[in-house]
Amino acid sequence: MAKRVHQPREDAEFDFILKMSGVPVLAYFIGTWPKAIEPCRTMDLVVGGIADEYAGRVTAVRADITRCPAATERYGITGAPSYVLLKEGEAVAHGTGLMTTAEVRESLDGHL
């Protein structure tokens, strides 16, 4: 995974990253249950590449659903992997399931 992807250990750290980011935040939520592991690993690669490509324009955050339950609930996350694009803390785009790099780019480009 790219070094540019933040991995908060808890909700307070997730919220701190959001507060400190001066750019939109691409938060993607992962699960650790058996059916979620492989799709989430694939999204790690996609988001890692996006984090490098959009460095300085987007902050990428990888949040574990079990470690960040308040953020998971706040943004209506119902499955993993899921993502939400946040501008000033407000969700402007979201999706659930495996996405390609092109799909993530398209979502980001429409809001940056």
Buried (B, 14 or more C-beta within 10 A) or exposed (E): BBEBBBBBEBBEBBBEBBEEBEEBBBBBBBBEEEEBEEBBEBBBEBBBBBBEBBEEEBBBBBBBBEBBBEBBEBBEBEEBBBBBBBEEEEEBBBBBEEBEEEEBBEBBEEEE
